[in-house]
Amino acid sequence: MDEVLRNLIALQGVDSEINQINLKKKTLPEELRKLDNEFASLRADVEKSRALLEETIKKHRELEEKLKKAGEALKKAKEKLLEVKTNKEYQAGLMEIEAMEKKNEEYEEAIILILDEIDGQKKTLKDKEEQLKIEGTKYEIRKKELMDELEALDEKLSSCLERKKELSSSLAPEIMKKYEQIRAINHGLAVVPAWREVCSGCHMNIPPQLYNELYAGDKLIYCPECHRILYWFDQSKDNV
């Protein structure tokens, strides 16, 4: 194979790798942001459950305080009943005590219900905290993997750019200009293999005579359809 063609094939490989690296450098930060957002959402859900439990506990304390004051008021009402002198006052006192006792029962029932609610919320919070701990470990591992990969890409890109510089300097300026022009109009792909008289870039047939010249590999040949630089490559099963 002609040395110029060999260097162009190598250059295309490096450029393709650079494109992949740059794509990764764009998508990895997005993946990191998504990872951070997902974990932040889990953490926020735990905080929401914790805040809900604290609010329910506060309501429980308020009910307990109301029950306590209502109990003290009931005690005073019963003591006062012992001091009444008329039947009318006595009956009014009994009605007041009955209303107070009914109110106390309502407070007690509400306290029982809210205690059940607190138990349920505590269990939910505990489950979420345990899940957050598990997901937190996964999050830290995955984040480190992405950060390491991102850092490695910078080193890999630097190496590829250096390799591209070496290959570019080995090619004549007019060939490099042509190569870059073809890349610009063909989505970054200027050099492609051909097999069985078909260009792998545009998938169009190559004239038999041109294909025979391509097989020799001693000069640059361009696809008649997409104008990419072609090289022969055996893609048969025996050569996979």
N, C-alpha and C positions, 0 to 999 in steps of 0.2 A: 504494500500500500504506500502511496505517495506520502512523504513526510508532512507536507503542508496539510493534506487531508487528515492525516493522523492527528496533527495538532489542532485542527478545527474540530474534530470529533471530541478530543479531550477538552477543548475550550467550551464546547456546547454542554458537555457533562458538568463542568464547573459552574457555568452560568445557570444551568437548571438547578444545581444544588444551592446556589446563592439565592435563586428565586424561592426555593422551598424554605430556606433559612429565614428570609425576610418575611415570608408568609407566617412562619412560626413565631417570629418576633412580634408580629401583629396579633396573632390569635392567642398566644400564651398569656399576655397581660389581660386580655378579655376573659380568658378562662380563670385567671387569678381573681379578677373582680367578681365573677359569677360565684366562685368558691367562697370568697369573703362574704358576699351578700347572702348566700344560702345559710352559712353558719351564723351570721348576724341575725338572720330571721329566726333561727332556732333559739338563739340566746334571748332574743326579744320575746319569744313565746314563753320561755321559762320565766322571764321577769314579769310578764303579764299575769301568769298564773300565781306567782309569788305575791304580786300586788293585790290580786283578787282575794287570796287567802288572808292577807293582812287586813283588808277591808272587812272581810267576813268576821274575823276575830274581833275587830273593833266594834262591829255591830253586836257581837255576842257580849262584850263588856258593857255596852250601853244597855242592853236588855237586862243583864244581871244587876246593873245599877238601878234601873227602873223597878225591877222586882224587889230589890232591897228597900227602896224608898216606899214602894207600895205596901210592903210588909210592915214597915214602921208605921205608916199611916193607918193600916188596918188595926194594928195593936192599940194605937191611940184611940181609934174609933170604938173599939171594944171596951177600953177603959172608961171612955166617956159615957158609954151606954149604961154603965153601972151607976152613974151619977144623975141620970134623968129622973124627973119626978112625975111626969104625966105619961099617960098611955100613948098620947099622940106623939110625944117626943120619942118614946120608946120604939113605936112602930116606924117612925122616920129613921131612927138610928139603925134598926134592923135592915131596912131597905138599903141604906147607905153601905152597911157592912156587906150585904149580899152583892151589891154592885162591885165593891172593892174586891171581894173574893173571886168574882167572875173575871175581873180584870187580871188578878194575880194568876188565875188558871191560864188565861190567854198568854201571859208572859212566860209561864212555865212551858206551855206547849211550843211557843215560838223558840224558846231556848233549846228544847229537845231537838226541834227541826234544824236549828242552825248548827247545833253540835254535830249532827249527822252530815250537814253540809260541809262543815270544817273537816271532818274525817275524810270525806270524799275528795275535797280539794287538796288535803295533805298528801293523799295517795297519788293523785294526779301529778302534783308538783314533784314528788319523789321519783315517779316514773320518768317524768320529763328531764329531771336533773341527771338521772342515770343515763338516759339516752343522749343527753347533751355531752356527758363525759365521754361516752363511746364515740360519738360523732366528732368530739373535740380532738380525740387522738387521731382519728382518720383525717381530720382537717389539717392538723399540723404535719402529718406525714405527707399528704398530697401537696400541701403548700410548699414544703421543702423540695419535693420532687420537681415541681414546676419552677421554683426559683433556681434550683441547680441546673435544670434544663435550659432556662433562659440565659444563665451565666455561661453555660457551655456553648450556646449558640454564638455568643459574641466571639469566643475563641475560634470556633469553627468558621465563622464568617471572615475573620481576619486571615485565617489560613487560606481560605478559598480566594480571597481577593489577591493575596500574594501569588497564589498559583495562577490566577487569571493574568496578572501582570507579567509573569514569566512567559506564559503561552502567547500572550498578545505581542510581546516584544520579539518573539520568534517568527512572527508572520509579517509579511509585507504590509505597509500602511493601506494600499489599495484593497488588499484582501480583507483586512480588518474593517475597512469602511463598508465594503460590500456585505460582510458578515453582519455588522451592526444594522445595516439597512434592512436586511432580510429578517433579522430578529424583530425589528420594530414593527413590521407589518404582519408578522406571523406569531404574535403572542409569545415572543421570547424564544421561539424554536426555529433556528436557522439551519441546523444540520440534522438530517433524519436518515434512518436506514431504509433500504428498499429490498424487497424479497418477492420473488415470483412475479416480476414486472409490475409491482405495485408500490407506489410511494406511501410510506407509513404516515407521512404528514397530512396529505390531502386524500389519500386512499384512491387516487386515480391511477389508471394504467400508464405504464411507461413504454414508449415505442421499443420494439425488440432490438433494433440496432443500437439505440441509446443504452438499453439495458446491458447489451454485450460490452459496450465501452465501459459501462459502470463496473462490470465484473472485473475488468482489468485493474481498476483502482489506481491508474497512473496519472490522472488529471481530474480537475474539478468539473463535476457535471451537475447541472441544475434541473430540477423538476420542471417540465414544460407547463404544468398547471399552477403550482404554488410558488415556484421559483426558489424553493429551498435547495440547499446543497445536499446531494445524495451520496450515499456510500452503500456498497453491497454488504449485506449481513445475512448469513444463513440462519434462518429461524426454524429449520426443520427439527423434529423431535429428537433426532440423533445428536443435535447440537445444543439442546436446552440445558 
